[in-house]
Amino acid sequence: MRRQFFKFATVLAVASLGVASGRAQNAPAPGAGQVPGTTPRQAIDAAAAALGGADRIGALRNFTLIGYGQYAYQNGGGNITALPDAPLKLIAANDYRRVYDLEHGRTRHLERRNDLFPFAAYGGHSFALQNQVLDGAIAYNLSEQGQATRGGDARDRRMWMHTNPVVAVRAALDPGSTLSNRRREDGLTLVDLTLKEGEKLTLAIRPPSNLPAWVRWSGPNQNLGEVIYTTHFYGYLPFSGVRLPMGYTTKLDWRDIEFLKLYVDGYVVDAQIEDMAAPASVTSPAPGQAAGGRGRGAAQPPGAAAVQITPVARGLWRITGGTMVVEFADHMTLFEVGGGADRVRAVVAAARTIVPSKPVTEAIVSHHHFDHTAGLRQAVAEGLTVISRRDNGVIFREMTSRPAPNFPDDLARNPKPFRFIPVDDHLQLKDSNMTLDIYHVIANSHMADAVFAYIPEHQIMIEGDIATAALDLQWWGDSWLDNIAYRKLTVVKNVPVHMDIMTTEEVIKMVNPGIQRVKEFCAQHLAKGNYFPGCPAQVR
């Protein structure tokens, strides 16, 4: 009986695979021994043979990957602390599909994301469809209503398209591509590939199967300067005459972060697919962007980012985007340097015009999350000393010491030393002109290593992500009042990074309904038996 059940289960599993894959078929046996030949082309020919043969790969019109995945939130830069071993916050990517239109050189990426941690806006948990398309040199997005808008980066999407081994090997077989530098690394055979569009990547081939082991490429990043991505392939199975992997893991060269883990349910090969040709509404370049675009998080060339300076109180100004400028007797200090290199370049330039005789010398950074540090490298390039919680110095030093040889930003072009002043529980900056207290943030499940600033003269609190990170869901909504009570402060005005300046009454009026919405959100999910991260709500 047990033997019959096992036989039935095996047949059922094979049948299920056939349904998921669109009739999985046997592929030619892989070559034996080491990767044959001595040239880069011979290595690629061996990989093509292992994947199903150059003729079959060249004859493919399209295929679609179907599965689900998980992303590291903010490339691993959004965790509870800045230390390397802090647990990663993850984003689920469900209803995940990658459509490869090899016949026309196009690709479509679809997924529905949900943050696997308490996020401050309903949108983080809405499973809204993301529909991102690349047609040659044109990147565009489609709304759920089918409206096309120019957006995204063509180079970035082209590189992700080539994180599939069949696509990468097919590109290597293209006469317009260039192969070079065959070598050995960790038992693998590596070949460098320059696409006909000019982008470069490296393909690793694993003997004796001769199947691709991984593909590697680099791209610019505001926070990290330049990032090397390596997409590893696991569990090859045959689908309609070609072998395709059932698992993908893309790692970063920074902290060995698993940026994307992709689990495959199946592939559909040479089926009828939607036309991905860019519509007329997006075929002209976006303002200020060449047709090829720049990389995700690319360091932009020096530009004139529009910023305005608004006086707030004596010795205190606000610059567009949430940065504050504080005047001391002989220098100026900034609070927060988010928004990217281009913005921070403009912010520093603007701050230098407020009191031209006083140099801008310091930048207080509220916490390490990458949306708050996207201009950190630029701030260091401007010669500013960084002030933040002591452990944040660990990640800040990593971020600002990384090279960016292929996509140089201002810090890579003109390296400056990283200077850091740590804050433990309390640091006071004081001279004859200004007193500024910097305090460690307590009672906050979003960030354990954060600081806020307080100016006793004006009874003003300057903060990022304590009370004013969200209008929708106040998961840590008690934190603002708890910090004020803990430090025994009198706060008349709150100056946030993400929102407009508010009175204490206005903050409370915003926070309390947000706390109630969190409780209702959790109650609705728990009633359905969905034990959502952050529930039951830990707010009063």
C-alpha positions in Angstrom: 0.0 0.0 0.0 2.8 2.4 1.0 4.7 1.5 -2.2 1.6 2.1 -4.4 1.1 5.5 -2.7 4.7 6.6 -3.3 4.3 5.6 -7.0 1.1 7.6 -7.3 2.6 10.6 -5.5 5.6 10.5 -7.9 3.4 10.4 -11.0 1.2 13.2 -9.6 4.3 15.4 -8.9 5.6 14.9 -12.5 2.2 15.6 -13.9 1.9 18.8 -11.8 5.3 20.0 -13.1 4.1 19.4 -16.6 1.1 21.6 -16.0 3.1 24.4 -14.3 5.7 24.4 -17.1 3.6 24.1 -20.2 4.7 20.5 -21.0 8.3 20.2 -19.6 10.5 18.2 -22.0 13.8 16.5 -21.9 16.8 18.6 -23.0 20.0 17.4 -24.5 22.5 15.9 -22.0 25.1 18.3 -20.7 28.7 18.0 -21.7 31.1 16.0 -19.6 34.3 17.0 -17.9 35.6 20.5 -17.8 34.2 23.4 -20.0 35.7 22.4 -23.4 38.0 24.6 -25.5 40.2 27.4 -24.6 38.5 30.5 -25.9 35.6 32.6 -24.5 33.4 31.6 -27.5 34.0 27.9 -26.9 33.0 28.3 -23.2 29.7 30.1 -24.3 29.1 27.3 -26.9 29.4 24.7 -24.2 26.9 26.6 -22.0 24.5 26.9 -25.0 24.7 23.2 -25.6 24.0 22.5 -21.9 21.0 24.8 -22.0 19.4 23.0 -25.0 21.6 24.0 -28.0 22.4 27.2 -29.8 19.8 26.5 -32.4 17.0 26.0 -29.9 18.1 29.1 -27.9 18.2 31.2 -31.1 14.8 29.9 -32.2 13.0 31.0 -29.0 10.5 33.7 -29.5 9.6 34.3 -25.9 9.1 32.8 -22.5 7.5 33.8 -19.2 8.8 33.1 -15.7 6.0 32.7 -13.1 6.7 32.7 -9.4 7.1 34.8 -6.3 10.0 36.6 -4.6 11.3 38.5 -1.6 13.3 41.8 -1.7 15.6 43.2 0.9 14.0 46.5 1.9 16.1 49.5 0.8 19.0 47.2 -0.3 19.4 46.2 3.3 19.6 49.8 4.4 16.3 50.0 6.2 16.8 47.7 9.2 16.2 48.4 12.8 19.9 49.3 13.3 22.9 50.0 11.1 24.9 47.0 12.3 25.6 44.3 9.7 23.9 41.4 11.4 20.6 43.2 12.2 17.6 41.2 10.8 16.6 42.2 7.3 13.3 43.8 6.6 11.8 42.1 3.6 9.2 42.9 0.9 7.1 40.1 -0.6 6.8 40.1 -4.4 3.8 38.0 -5.3 2.1 37.4 -8.6 5.6 37.7 -10.0 6.1 37.4 -13.8 9.0 38.2 -16.1 8.1 38.2 -19.8 11.1 37.9 -22.2 10.2 38.9 -25.7 13.4 37.7 -27.3 12.0 38.1 -30.8 11.8 41.9 -30.4 14.3 42.6 -27.6 11.7 43.6 -25.0 10.9 42.6 -21.5 8.0 43.1 -19.0 8.3 42.8 -15.2 5.1 42.4 -13.2 4.7 41.9 -9.5 2.5 42.8 -6.5 4.5 44.0 -3.5 3.6 43.8 0.2 5.9 45.0 3.0 6.6 42.2 5.5 6.9 44.7 8.3 4.7 47.6 9.6 4.8 50.3 6.9 3.5 53.8 7.5 1.2 54.0 4.5 -1.6 51.7 3.3 0.2 51.6 -0.1 2.9 49.4 1.4 0.4 46.6 2.0 -1.9 47.1 -1.0 -0.4 44.5 -3.4 -0.7 47.1 -6.2 0.4 45.8 -9.5 3.7 47.0 -10.8 4.0 46.7 -14.6 7.5 47.8 -15.9 8.4 47.5 -19.5 11.6 47.9 -21.6 11.4 48.3 -25.3 14.9 48.7 -26.7 16.1 52.0 -25.2 12.7 53.1 -23.8 11.7 52.3 -20.3 8.1 52.9 -19.4 5.4 51.8 -16.8 1.8 50.8 -17.2 -0.9 51.6 -14.6 -3.5 49.0 -13.7 -5.8 51.0 -16.0 -3.4 50.6 -18.8 -2.0 54.1 -18.9 1.6 54.3 -20.1 4.1 56.7 -18.6 7.8 57.2 -19.3 9.7 56.1 -16.2 12.4 53.8 -14.9 15.9 53.3 -16.4 16.6 51.5 -19.6 20.1 50.3 -18.7 18.9 49.0 -15.3 16.0 47.0 -16.9 18.3 45.7 -19.6 20.7 44.3 -17.0 17.9 42.7 -15.1 16.6 41.1 -18.3 20.0 39.4 -18.7 19.9 37.9 -15.2 18.3 34.9 -16.9 20.8 32.3 -18.2 19.1 31.7 -21.5 18.8 35.4 -22.2 22.5 35.9 -21.2 23.8 33.1 -23.4 21.6 34.1 -26.3 23.1 37.6 -26.0 26.6 36.1 -25.9 25.9 34.2 -29.1 24.8 37.5 -30.8 27.4 38.6 -33.4 27.0 42.2 -32.1 28.2 41.2 -28.7 31.9 40.9 -27.6 33.4 38.1 -25.6 36.6 38.4 -23.6 38.7 37.4 -20.6 38.1 33.7 -20.2 39.4 32.7 -16.8 38.9 30.5 -13.7 37.4 31.4 -10.4 36.4 29.1 -7.6 36.2 26.2 -10.0 34.0 28.1 -12.4 34.8 29.3 -15.9 34.2 33.0 -16.3 33.7 35.0 -19.5 33.2 38.7 -19.9 30.4 39.9 -22.2 29.8 43.3 -23.7 26.3 43.6 -25.1 25.8 45.3 -28.4 24.2 48.2 -26.4 27.5 48.6 -24.6 26.7 47.2 -21.1 29.1 44.8 -19.6 28.5 41.6 -17.5 30.3 38.5 -16.5 28.9 35.0 -17.0 30.1 32.0 -14.9 29.8 28.5 -16.2 30.0 25.4 -13.9 31.7 22.2 -15.0 31.0 19.4 -15.6 27.3 20.3 -16.4 28.5 23.5 -18.3 25.3 25.2 -17.1 25.6 28.9 -16.2 26.2 29.3 -12.4 25.7 33.1 -12.2 25.7 36.4 -14.0 27.4 39.5 -12.6 27.1 43.2 -13.4 27.5 46.6 -11.7 25.3 49.7 -11.4 25.3 53.1 -9.7 23.7 53.7 -6.3 23.2 56.9 -4.4 23.9 55.4 -1.0 26.7 53.0 -1.9 28.4 54.6 -4.8 28.4 51.6 -7.0 27.0 48.1 -6.4 28.0 44.8 -8.0 25.0 42.4 -8.4 25.5 38.7 -8.8 22.4 36.6 -9.7 22.9 32.9 -9.0 20.9 30.1 -10.7 19.7 27.0 -9.0 17.8 23.8 -9.9 17.8 23.6 -13.7 14.8 21.7 -15.2 13.8 21.2 -18.9 11.1 23.3 -20.4 10.2 22.9 -24.1 13.7 22.1 -25.2 15.6 24.4 -23.0 16.9 24.2 -19.4 15.8 27.0 -17.0 16.5 27.5 -13.3 13.8 27.1 -10.6 15.5 29.5 -8.2 17.4 32.8 -8.4 19.3 34.7 -5.7 20.7 38.1 -6.4 23.4 39.2 -4.0 25.0 42.6 -3.5 28.8 43.0 -3.0 27.8 45.1 0.0 27.4 43.0 3.2 26.6 40.0 0.9 23.0 41.1 1.1 20.5 38.8 -0.6 18.7 41.6 -2.5 16.3 39.4 -4.3 15.3 35.7 -3.8 13.1 34.5 -6.6 11.2 31.2 -6.4 9.9 29.8 -9.7 6.6 28.0 -10.1 7.0 27.4 -13.8 7.8 28.8 -17.3 5.6 29.2 -20.4 7.6 29.0 -23.6 6.7 30.4 -27.0 3.2 31.4 -26.1 1.0 34.3 -27.2 2.2 37.4 -25.3 1.0 41.0 -25.2 2.7 43.5 -27.6 5.2 45.4 -25.5 6.1 48.0 -28.1 6.3 51.4 -26.5 3.2 53.5 -27.2 3.5 56.9 -28.9 2.9 58.7 -25.7 6.3 57.5 -24.3 8.5 57.3 -27.3 10.1 60.7 -26.9 12.8 61.0 -24.2 11.7 62.4 -20.8 12.8 65.9 -20.1 16.5 66.0 -19.2 16.9 62.3 -20.0 18.6 60.7 -22.9 16.9 57.8 -24.6 19.2 55.3 -22.8 18.7 56.7 -19.4 20.9 56.4 -16.3 21.1 53.6 -13.7 18.9 53.1 -10.7 20.0 55.4 -8.0 22.5 56.9 -10.4 24.7 59.8 -9.3 23.4 62.6 -11.4 25.7 65.2 -13.0 25.9 68.6 -11.3 22.5 70.3 -11.8 20.4 73.1 -10.5 18.0 71.3 -8.2 15.3 73.8 -7.2 15.5 74.6 -3.5 14.1 77.5 -1.5 15.2 78.9 1.9 12.6 79.7 4.4 13.4 81.4 7.8 11.8 79.5 10.7 13.3 81.3 13.8 16.4 83.3 14.8 19.3 81.3 13.5 17.2 78.6 12.0 16.2 78.1 8.3 14.4 75.3 6.3 15.4 74.3 2.8 13.1 72.6 0.4 12.9 68.9 1.0 13.2 69.0 4.8 16.8 69.9 5.6 17.3 72.4 8.4 20.1 74.9 8.7 21.3 76.0 12.2 23.5 79.0 12.7 26.3 78.9 15.3 28.8 81.7 16.0 31.3 80.7 13.4 29.7 78.0 11.3 26.4 76.5 10.0 25.1 73.0 10.7 22.6 71.0 8.7 20.0 68.5 9.9 19.4 65.7 7.4 20.9 65.0 4.0 18.4 62.8 2.2 17.0 63.2 -1.3 20.0 62.3 -3.4 23.4 63.8 -4.4 21.9 66.4 -6.7 19.6 67.8 -4.1 22.2 67.8 -1.3 24.7 69.5 -3.6 22.1 72.3 -4.1 21.2 72.3 -0.4 24.8 72.9 0.7 25.2 75.6 -1.9 22.0 77.3 -0.7 23.0 77.0 2.9 26.4 78.7 2.2 24.5 81.8 0.9 22.5 82.3 4.2 25.5 83.8 6.1 28.3 83.8 3.5 31.0 84.4 6.1 30.1 81.2 8.0 31.0 77.9 6.4 28.7 74.9 6.4 30.7 72.3 8.4 28.4 69.7 9.9 25.4 67.5 9.0 23.3 65.8 11.7 21.7 62.6 10.3 18.6 61.4 12.1 19.1 57.7 11.4 20.7 55.3 8.9 17.7 54.4 6.7 18.6 54.8 3.0 15.9 57.4 2.3 17.6 59.6 4.9 21.1 59.0 3.7 20.8 59.2 -0.1 22.9 62.4 0.0 25.4 61.3 2.6 28.2 60.6 0.1 27.6 64.1 -1.3 27.7 65.6 2.1 31.1 64.0 2.8 32.3 65.1 -0.7 31.4 68.7 0.4 33.7 68.2 3.4 31.0 68.0 6.1 31.5 66.3 9.4 28.7 63.8 10.1 26.9 63.7 13.5 24.7 60.7 14.4 24.3 57.8 16.8 27.5 55.9 17.4 26.6 52.7 15.6 25.4 54.6 12.6 29.0 55.5 12.1 29.6 51.8 11.1 27.4 51.9 8.1 28.2 55.5 7.2 31.9 54.6 7.0 31.1 51.7 4.8 28.9 53.8 2.5 31.4 56.6 2.1 34.5 54.4 1.6 33.1 52.4 -1.4 34.6 53.1 -4.8 32.5 53.9 -7.8 35.0 53.4 -10.7 32.4 52.9 -13.5 29.8 55.4 -12.2 31.8 58.0 -10.3 29.9 60.5 -8.1 31.5 63.6 -6.6 33.0 61.6 -3.7 34.6 59.1 -6.1 36.0 61.8 -8.3 37.4 63.8 -5.4 37.7 61.5 -2.3 37.4 63.2 1.1 37.9 61.6 4.6 34.9 60.5 6.6 34.7 62.6 9.8 32.3 61.5 12.4 31.1 62.8 15.8 29.2 60.0 17.7 26.1 60.5 19.9 25.4 58.1 22.7 22.5 59.4 24.8 22.9 63.1 24.5 25.2 65.6 22.8 25.0 69.3 23.2 26.4 71.7 20.6 26.7 75.1 22.2 28.4 78.4 21.6 27.7 82.1 22.1 25.1 82.1 19.3 23.2 78.8 19.6 22.4 75.8 21.9 21.4 72.6 20.1 20.7 69.4 22.0 20.9 66.1 20.2 19.1 63.2 21.9 18.8 59.5 21.3 15.3 58.5 20.2 13.6 56.0 22.5 10.4 53.9 22.2 10.4 53.5 18.5 10.0 50.2 16.6 11.0 51.8 13.3 14.6 52.8 14.3 16.6 51.9 17.4 19.6 54.1 16.5 18.1 57.5 15.8 18.5 61.1 17.1 16.4 64.2 17.2 17.4 67.8 17.8 16.0 70.3 20.2 16.6 74.1 20.4 15.7 75.3 23.9 15.6 79.0 22.9 12.7 78.4 20.4 11.3 75.2 22.1 11.5 73.6 18.6 12.0 69.9 18.0 13.6 68.7 14.7 13.0 65.1 13.8 12.8 62.5 11.1 10.3 59.6 11.3 9.3 59.9 14.9 5.8 61.4 14.5 5.7 62.6 11.0 6.7 59.7 8.9 3.1 58.9 7.9 -0.4 60.3 7.6 -2.0 56.8 7.3 -0.7 54.3 9.9 1.1 55.4 13.1 2.6 52.1 14.2 5.0 53.9 16.6 2.7 56.9 17.2 3.3 57.2 20.9 7.1 57.7 20.4 6.9 61.5 19.8 5.2 62.2 23.1 7.2 59.6 24.9 10.5 61.2 23.8 9.3 64.7 24.9 8.2 63.3 28.3 11.4 61.3 28.8 13.6 64.3 28.1 11.3 66.7 30.0 11.1 69.1 27.1 8.6 71.8 26.2 7.9 71.6 22.5 5.9 74.4 20.9 6.8 73.5 17.3 7.8 70.3 15.6 10.0 70.6 12.5 9.9 67.3 10.6 11.9 66.0 7.6 8.9 64.5 5.7 6.1 67.0 6.4 5.4 70.7 7.1 6.2 72.4 10.4 3.5 71.7 13.0 2.5 73.0 16.4 2.2 70.4 19.2 -1.5 70.4 18.9 -1.3 69.8 15.2 1.0 66.8 15.7 -1.3 65.3 18.3 -4.3 65.9 16.0 -2.5 64.0 13.2 -1.1 61.2 15.3 -4.1 60.1 17.3 -6.3 59.2 14.3 -3.3 57.4 12.8 -3.0 55.2 16.0 -6.7 54.4 15.7 -6.3 53.4 12.1 -3.5 51.0 13.1 -5.7 49.4 15.6 -8.5 49.0 13.1 -6.1 47.7 10.5 -4.9 45.0 12.9 -8.4 44.1 14.0 -9.5 43.6 10.4 -6.6 41.3 9.6 -6.8 39.4 12.8 -10.6 38.8 12.3 -9.6 37.1 9.0 -6.9 35.0 10.7 -4.2 37.0 9.1 -1.5 37.5 11.7 0.1 40.6 10.1 3.5 41.9 11.2 3.1 44.5 13.9 -0.3 43.2 15.0 -1.7 43.3 17.6 -0.8 47.0 17.6 1.6 48.1 20.3 0.4 51.7 20.5 -1.8 53.2 23.2 
